[in-house]
Amino acid sequence: MLSFSLQQYLLLAISLLLIFFSLILFFKGKERYSIALLLIGAFGIRLFIITVDPFLHDWDERFHALVAKNMMSHPFKPMLYVNPVMPYDYKAWCCNHIWVHKQPLFLWQIALSMKAFGVDEFTLRLPSAIMGSIQVYFIYRIGKLLFDSTAGFFGSLFFAMAYYPMQLIAGVGDMDHIRVAFGFYVCASVWAFAEYDSSGKKIWAILVGIFSGCAVLNMWLPGLVVYGAWSISIFHRTDFNLYKFFNKGKKELLIMICSLAVAAIIFLPWQIYISHSFPVESAFESTWNLRHITEPLEQHDGPWYYYLAQLPMQFGIVFTLLIPVGMYFLFSHARNQSLLAALLFTLLIPYAFFSLFVQTRMPSYVYMSHFIIWLSFGMVISGVLKLTNRNFPFKAVATSLIIFLISLFFVFKINDVLSDDLLRSNVGDIKTYRERKINNTGIYKKLNFIVPPNTIVFNCNTFETVEAMFWSDRTVYAWYTTPAQHDSLKQAGIKMAAFMSHNEYQLPDYITNDTAVLIIEEFLQ
């Protein structure tokens, strides 16, 4: 069991109470206030989640953190190592200089947060907490436009308390903050389309372009999925007749093309910029991205049903078993059939594409579609409540309590959140992992005081070099130099320091006997 401070317990308790009262207000017909409380409660839970682990997680939070930190000073030059005095392979995204391994928007957001509030793990995760909270409102509106307020409210409630998104926000899940940002902008583009589909106002079409362009600036071309959904919606309204699609739907097609042009204006400049400014690195990354389709990179493989097998871990066993029921209600109860067609495209195509065509498989690849599954559960609740409209004393409170407890134990999974399972990842013994991370993080935070400026630090744990550089302003490397490299650095007048021997990182005599090398007497675990 993890131990929390009194402030953390209070934050969690108050947030959950706000969500409970939002349920009561909703059943009493005060929809606007209930949504406001739900959003505040969702944000509070996410603030709690991002304070649980006072260190950077291994994959891939620490890499994103360092690149974002460096973007505070160099927003248009993404770098991992700012001052790479040692040779590096530009193809190695874990250890190189120019870092165009990911699109930049989520990194810019993190950099802005750290610029405003300081560099630490809280400000690193804050943009994800904010986006995850705002997305609750998007889901509410989509559900309301698709069916009714009840479906929207409960779909957003379940998402607000869903366990898996909070793992990503906390930096635990694979790809962490980039997946949160990508899911947010995809959902935002679908929300804007739903508003456009309902009102016909062209401002919403422009917003579709803005949000989808931002989605591309996070995870590349899958961010344009809304345009496939939009096309399916037009097809539906023209009875899936190709002639009608290109004739009666031509005005709609023109609006969609204009919206797509807005998206291109947002994401294309960065692609052009990096291809000219960093041609070697960007060309390699383009090839690398395509290889995800044809081969399982970095041992991220699995069978075609990989993402179906992930459902119990991402939605919980109970709600996974209820997915067919949710899909039934989604198909049979939706009032807006063209929006339903768009949502089904947004749900099914990513699952089909990443299952059948993309050979590299990672759990969060289909996270962009999760909000539709939670929305389907909201429609189940809406349908069930319509069947049980009998009045009885304290109906609002009793119904709220039942649904709240269901959400707490089967969606939020409070027993897991308040235990070491929050760190559910391949790290071996969780307690040992946390103790090591907290110990080493404390040392890295002191590096600026221990090591003089313009000194290169060696013999750090592999990959924890990234964490050390995040918490300090020193250039840090794992292991140590060869004798030839050692002499070369000395001749170049470069000052060196090294962590004392620890575990398998045993310093050789030519370093320990060199009085010019500062030995850091802090024991890394």
Helices and strands as residue ranges (DSSP letters): H 6-27, H 31-50, H 61-71, H 105-117, H 121-146, H 149-161, H 163-169, H 176-199, H 202-219, G 221-224, H 225-237, H 242-247, H 250-277, H 279-294, G 297-299, H 306-315, H 317-321, H 323-333, H 337-356, G 363-369, H 370-387, H 395-406, I 407-411, H 414-417, G 420-423, H 430-444, H 447-450, E 455-460, H 464-471, E 475-478, H 483-491, E 495-499, H 509-512, E 518-520
